[in-house]
Amino acid sequence: MINVNDLRRMAGDIVQKLDENGFPARTFEGYNRQALAIAEEAGEFVGAYRRWSGQARRTDTYEHVSEELADVIITAFVMAEMLGMEIDKVLDAKLEVIFSRGWREDGGTGAAQS
């Protein structure tokens, strides 16, 4: 089972590989490239999800949806590492905000909203 510290180490390894292979990570170009990569991976996840959930002409597998979501998470962790964020602290703070919000039922559908 992978944890946040494992993801941080992995992200650090990826940043090092980027630097070693001519793609300096901690530069404007590097930040820009990584921000665009997050958007690209999110789009690929949404496309796979649409196909899997029957909202597109083609079909897809749950496994592919899972792989695309993993790409989004990994790419986000790499960006956090590039920016020097302590992502575990950022996540803890954000989760505290999320769970301190008032939750309500959505018009009788049973779907919780924040």
C-alpha positions in Angstrom: 0.0 0.0 0.0 1.4 3.4 -1.0 1.2 6.4 1.3 1.8 10.1 1.0 5.5 9.9 1.9 6.0 7.2 -0.8 4.3 9.5 -3.3 6.5 12.5 -2.2 9.6 10.3 -2.6 8.4 9.1 -6.0 7.7 12.7 -7.1 11.2 13.7 -6.0 12.6 10.9 -8.1 10.6 12.1 -11.1 11.8 15.7 -10.7 15.4 14.5 -10.5 14.9 12.4 -13.7 13.4 15.4 -15.4 16.4 17.5 -14.5 18.9 14.8 -15.6 17.2 14.4 -18.9 17.2 18.1 -20.0 13.8 19.1 -18.7 14.7 21.4 -15.7 11.8 21.2 -13.3 12.2 24.2 -11.1 12.0 26.9 -13.9 9.1 28.8 -15.3 9.1 26.4 -18.3 9.1 23.4 -16.0 6.3 24.7 -13.9 4.3 25.6 -17.0 4.9 22.2 -18.5 3.8 20.4 -15.3 0.7 22.6 -14.9 -0.3 21.8 -18.4 0.4 18.1 -17.8 -2.1 18.1 -14.9 -4.7 19.6 -17.2 -3.9 17.0 -19.9 -4.0 14.1 -17.5 -7.3 15.4 -16.0 -8.8 15.5 -19.5 -7.6 12.0 -20.2 -9.3 10.8 -17.0 -12.5 12.6 -17.9 -12.5 11.0 -21.3 -11.9 7.5 -19.9 -14.6 8.1 -17.3 -17.2 9.3 -19.9 -16.5 6.2 -22.0 -16.7 3.8 -19.0 -19.9 5.4 -17.7 -21.7 5.2 -21.1 -21.6 8.9 -21.8 -19.6 8.6 -25.0 -19.9 6.6 -28.3 -17.0 4.3 -27.4 -16.6 2.2 -24.2 -13.7 1.9 -21.8 -12.7 -0.2 -18.9 -12.7 0.6 -15.2 -9.0 -0.3 -15.1 -8.3 2.4 -17.7 -10.3 4.9 -15.7 -8.2 3.9 -12.6 -4.9 4.3 -14.5 -5.9 7.8 -15.8 -6.9 8.9 -12.2 -3.5 7.6 -11.0 -1.8 9.7 -13.7 -3.6 12.8 -12.4 -2.5 12.1 -8.8 1.1 11.4 -9.7 1.3 14.5 -11.9 -0.1 16.6 -9.1 2.4 15.2 -6.6 5.2 16.0 -9.0 4.0 19.6 -9.3 3.8 19.9 -5.5 7.4 18.6 -5.3 8.6 21.0 -7.9 7.0 23.9 -6.0 8.5 22.8 -2.7 5.1 22.1 -1.1 4.8 19.9 1.8 1.8 18.2 0.3 0.9 16.1 3.3 0.5 19.4 5.3 -1.4 21.0 2.5 -3.7 18.0 2.2 -4.3 17.9 6.0 -5.2 21.6 6.1 -7.6 21.3 3.1 -9.3 18.2 4.5 -9.8 20.0 7.8 -11.6 22.8 5.8 -13.7 20.3 3.8 -14.8 18.4 6.9 -15.6 21.6 8.8 -18.2 22.7 6.2 -21.8 22.2 6.7 -23.2 19.3 4.8 -26.7 19.1 3.5 -28.9 16.9 1.4 -29.4 18.0 -2.2 -33.1 18.5 -2.9 -34.1 15.0 -1.7 -31.7 13.1 -4.0 -29.7 11.9 -1.1 -26.5 13.3 -2.6 -24.4 15.2 0.0 -23.0 18.5 -1.0 -20.3 20.7 0.5 
